[in-house]
Amino acid sequence: MMVKVKLYFLSIWTILDPIYYLFTRLTYIHDVDDSRTVFRVRLTRYKGRSIVLSDGTEINKNDLLIKIHLHNVKLLKEMYEIDGETAKGRLIYSKVKDGLPRLASYINRHDRYHEIKGIIGITMLNKGCQRLGFETYSIKNRYYCFLKQIVFVPMYILTSNRLSKSTVFRKPKYLVMSKDTLMKQYHIE
């Protein structure tokens, strides 16, 4: 029964995703073979508290960043066939790692390259992100944090076979990487 419910919600999400894409000004990042990576991105102005990254980059209110969104429907379809939380985590890690060189190339060619300070995303799944070059920061605005939790809960329910209160209501975090770190680790042109 639960499998049918998950398939039903995944079908609805698949239908609604292109509409969401249209209204969010997102852009797909393409791989070398012109297939889409797991990233969809847009320019954004940072609205959080000032942070200093480990490489010394300061990110302050209204700094220009690339906001990264994972293409969740694409990931969910691939994860549906996988058993085990560890295997699902490895899949996400691998897709993000594979997409970062394309993201670096996208930023390198961007009209506003010199203004962009880095990349930012929000996730509840932040294990292993440091190995990719990301740094995590808590979301200080509790209302925004709660809103993001509400948004992430359905995704977590659709992907997980084992649900616990502590994991479903885990606090989301900012994932941030400076442009310099991204270019040093992933730029390959």
Helices and strands as residue ranges (DSSP letters): H 2-23, E 27-30, E 36-45, E 51-52, E 58-59, E 64-70, H 72-80, H 85-108, E 116-123, H 129-132, E 135-138, H 142-159, H 165-168, E 173-178, H 179-186
